Amino acid sequence: MINIFMYPVSGIMKLWHLLFGSFLDGSMAWILTIVFLVLTVRGIIAPLNWLSVKQGRIGALMRPEMTELNEHLTQADSVDEAVDILTQQRELKERFQHNPLVGCFPAFLIIPAFIGLYQVVLRVSGSANEPVGMLTLGDVSSFRTSTVFGVPLTDFAREHHDLVLPMLVAALVFTSLNTLITLYRGFLTTVFDQKIPRRLLWFMALMVVLIPWMLWKVAWHGPIPVTIIFYWGCSYLFTLLQTLVYELILHRRYPLPEAVHEQRRDSIRRWRAKEKKKEKKAAKQRLKEDPAHKEEVAAARKRHSAIVAEARKIVKSNSQQEAPREAE
C-alpha cells in the first residue's frame, strides 16, 4: 500500500534530475534534485501550512469573546436566548473566518512524501538492478554512485559516523529550533486551566527533547540512508525559515491583544490555585450531602441540554435558509 507514495516522489525526482542532469554531471545533479524535491513538496504545502498557523492564531484572537459567549450559553434559560447566543457565536466565527479543520491538511502531504522518498532510496540501494518507480535503470545506477560530503547517498548513516555527524547535528538543530518556536507560539495562546490544551502543551515540550533524541538514535543505529538525513536537514532548514517568516507575519498582521495575554495569565493563576478542582469537589460534596439538590441539578442540566439542542436546530435551519439568499 505505501509503495504508491514512491511513484509521485520518484516522478518529481526524475523531472528535476532531467533538468540538472542536462548541465551538471554526477553527484551534484542528484544533490540538487533532493534539494528541489524538498522545495517542491514544501512549496506545495506552504500555503496549507500558513492557513493552519493562521487559523490557530485566529482561534486565539476570538477566544476571549467566545469564552464569554459560552459562559452566557451555560446560563441561558430559554430557547430564544440560546438562539441569540449561538447566532452571535456563528457571526463571530464568520467575522474571523475561522475554520480549525484546515490545520489537518499539511500532514497528509508531508508524511506520504517522506515515506515515498524512504521507499525510493531503500529500493535504489538494494541489490536488484531494476527501475524504481519512475526512475529508469540508468537513473538508479547514477544515483548509487553519487555522494554528498564524500558519503554515498545510498549508504546507511551508521556506516559513516564521522562524515555524517555534521549533517546529522545540523538536521537536529533545525528540528529543535523549529519545535521551540512552535512551543512558544503555543504557550502564548494556551488556556492552562483546561486539561486538554495544557497537556498538549506539555506533550509538545516533551517533544522538544524526545524528537531529537529519537531521531539521533534511529539515524545513528538504524537503517537510515544518508539521503534521508540530507533530505531531513534540508526540509527542516526550509521549515525553520518558513516558521520565522510566519512569526513575523503573525506579529505584524495578527498581534495578540492584551485580552488574550490576560486570559492566559488568569488561567495560569486558576490552574496553580486549583480553583476548578476545588469547585468540582465542593459541588460533588453538596450533591452527596443533599440528594434533593442532586435531582434538581440533574433536571436543570437535562432542561438546559434540551434548550441548547432546540436552539442549535433553529440556528442551523436559519443558516440553511440564508445560504440561497446570499447566493442570489
Rosetta blueprint (number, residue, H / E / L):
1 M L
2 I H
3 N H
4 I H
5 F H
6 M H
7 Y H
8 P H
9 V H
10 S H
11 G H
12 I H
13 M H
14 K H
15 L H
16 W H
17 H H
18 L H
19 L H
20 F H
21 G L
22 S L
23 F L
24 L L
25 D L
26 G L
27 S H
28 M H
29 A H
30 W H
31 I H
32 L H
33 T H
34 I H
35 V H
36 F H
37 L H
38 V H
39 L H
40 T H
41 V H
42 R H
43 G H
44 I H
45 I H
46 A H
47 P H
48 L H
49 N H
50 W H
51 L H
52 S H
53 V H
54 K H
55 Q H
56 G H
57 R H
58 I H
59 G H
60 A H
61 L H
62 M H
63 R H
64 P H
65 E H
66 M H
67 T H
68 E H
69 L H
70 N H
71 E H
72 H H
73 L H
74 T H
75 Q L
76 A L
77 D L
78 S L
79 V H
80 D H
81 E H
82 A H
83 V H
84 D H
85 I H
86 L H
87 T H
88 Q H
89 Q H
90 R H
91 E H
92 L H
93 K H
94 E H
95 R H
96 F H
97 Q L
98 H L
99 N L
100 P H
101 L H
102 V H
103 G H
104 C H
105 F H
106 P H
107 A H
108 F H
109 L H
110 I H
111 I H
112 P H
113 A H
114 F H
115 I H
116 G H
117 L H
118 Y H
119 Q H
120 V H
121 V H
122 L H
123 R H
124 V H
125 S L
126 G L
127 S L
128 A L
129 N L
130 E L
131 P L
132 V E
133 G L
134 M L
135 L E
136 T L
137 L H
138 G H
139 D H
140 V H
141 S H
142 S H
143 F H
144 R H
145 T L
146 S L
147 T E
148 V E
149 F L
150 G L
151 V E
152 P E
153 L L
154 T L
155 D L
156 F E
157 A H
158 R H
159 E H
160 H L
161 H H
162 D H
163 L H
164 V H
165 L H
166 P H
167 M H
168 L H
169 V H
170 A H
171 A H
172 L H
173 V H
174 F H
175 T H
176 S H
177 L H
178 N H
179 T H
180 L H
181 I H
182 T H
183 L H
184 Y H
185 R H
186 G H
187 F H
188 L H
189 T H
190 T L
191 V L
192 F L
193 D L
194 Q L
195 K H
196 I H
197 P H
198 R H
199 R H
200 L H
201 L H
202 W H
203 F H
204 M H
205 A H
206 L H
207 M H
208 V H
209 V H
210 L H
211 I H
212 P H
213 W H
214 M H
215 L H
216 W H
217 K H
218 V H
219 A H
220 W H
221 H H
222 G L
223 P L
224 I L
225 P E
226 V H
227 T H
228 I H
229 I H
230 F H
231 Y H
232 W H
233 G H
234 C H
235 S H
236 Y H
237 L H
238 F H
239 T H
240 L H
241 L H
242 Q H
243 T H
244 L H
245 V H
246 Y H
247 E H
248 L H
249 I H
250 L H
251 H H
252 R H
253 R H
254 Y L
255 P L
256 L L
257 P L
258 E H
259 A H
260 V H
261 H H
262 E H
263 Q H
264 R H
265 R H
266 D H
267 S H
268 I H
269 R H
270 R H
271 W H
272 R H
273 A H
274 K L
275 E H
276 K H
277 K H
278 K H
279 E H
280 K H
281 K H
282 A H
283 A H
284 K H
285 Q H
286 R H
287 L H
288 K H
289 E H
290 D L
291 P H
292 A H
293 H H
294 K H
295 E H
296 E H
297 V H
298 A H
299 A H
300 A H
301 R H
302 K H
303 R H
304 H H
305 S H
306 A H
307 I H
308 V H
309 A H
310 E H
311 A H
312 R H
313 K H
314 I H
315 V H
316 K H
317 S H
318 N H
319 S H
320 Q H
321 Q H
322 E H
323 A H
324 P H
325 R H
326 E H
327 A H
328 E L
